[in-house]
């Protein structure tokens, strides 16, 4: 939540998602999978969900970087990437890519 020297849209979106997860009743942590980081590991009762958050996934480099941590997790819990772009939405081998505004409006 601390301000950065230069505005970072992705950082702002992460904060919004973090607080929304808390409002939805999740306990939220940051996760590590090998050398990669999962933005949020959200627990509620016996359920667990993984979230990556990015402003835009249209570049191949960003798409790969955001998918990699979730692809390395070998359990069957829900894996979601939240993004502002509407071009990459879909399901990629069980990893859902959802527009963050749609996600916020549909709890």
Buried (B, 14 or more C-beta within 10 A) or exposed (E): EEEEEEEEEBBEBBEBBBEBBEEEEBEBEEBEBEEBEBBBBBBEEEEBBBBBBBBBBEEEEBBEBBBBBBBEBEEEEBBBBBBBBEEBBEEBEEBBBBBBBEBEEEE
